[in-house]
Amino acid sequence: MWWTGLSELPPNEAQALHALGLGFMASRTLHVAIELRLFTHLAPGLHTLPQMAQTLQLTERAAGRLLYACAALGLVRAT
């Protein structure tokens, strides 16, 4: 995982700062998904991107970015 060893790095290491930034982005992605009730909407079964965009009241581009970010974190699976 990308955060492994963060505590052993000196605080001025660019890698440590990068890991902190990635942690924030992952946390924020999860927060937005929960705020929009993404997982509740996905629970009944498979959905297309246009369906999810409409359900979440987002543009397809924004919904796609959220869904692919969640997939990259292992929160959902894109097929």
C-alpha positions in Angstrom: 0.0 0.0 0.0 1.1 3.6 -0.7 1.1 4.6 3.0 3.4 1.8 4.2 6.4 3.1 5.9 5.2 6.7 6.1 6.0 6.9 9.8 9.6 5.9 9.3 10.3 8.7 6.7 11.7 12.1 7.8 9.0 14.7 7.6 10.8 16.6 4.8 10.7 13.7 2.4 8.7 14.4 -0.7 7.4 10.8 -0.6 5.9 11.4 2.9 4.2 14.5 1.7 2.9 12.7 -1.4 1.5 9.9 0.7 -0.3 12.4 3.0 -1.8 13.9 -0.1 -3.0 10.5 -1.4 -4.5 9.7 1.9 -6.5 12.9 1.9 -7.7 12.3 -1.7 -8.7 8.7 -0.8 -10.5 10.0 2.3 -12.3 12.7 0.4 -13.4 10.3 -2.3 -14.9 8.0 0.3 -16.6 11.0 2.0 -18.2 12.2 -1.2 -19.4 8.7 -2.1 -21.0 8.4 1.3 -22.5 11.9 1.1 -24.1 11.1 -2.3 -25.2 7.7 -1.0 -23.4 6.0 -3.9 -23.2 2.6 -2.2 -26.9 2.7 -1.3 -27.8 3.4 -4.9 -25.5 0.7 -6.2 -26.7 -2.0 -3.7 -29.7 -3.2 -5.8 -27.5 -4.3 -8.7 -25.6 -3.3 -11.8 -26.1 0.2 -13.3 -24.8 2.0 -16.3 -22.8 5.2 -16.0 -25.7 7.3 -17.4 -28.1 5.7 -14.9 -25.8 6.5 -12.0 -25.2 10.0 -13.2 -28.9 10.6 -13.3 -29.5 9.0 -9.9 -26.7 11.0 -8.3 -27.7 14.1 -10.1 -24.3 14.6 -11.6 -23.0 15.0 -15.1 -21.7 11.7 -16.6 -18.2 13.1 -16.5 -18.4 13.8 -12.7 -20.1 10.5 -12.0 -17.5 8.6 -14.0 -14.7 10.3 -12.2 -16.2 9.4 -8.8 -17.0 5.8 -9.8 -13.5 5.2 -11.2 -11.9 6.8 -8.2 -13.9 4.5 -6.0 -12.9 1.6 -8.2 -9.2 2.5 -7.9 -9.6 2.4 -4.1 -11.3 -1.0 -4.3 -14.7 0.4 -3.0 -16.6 -0.6 -6.1 -15.9 -2.7 -9.2 -16.2 -1.2 -12.7 -17.1 -3.6 -15.5 
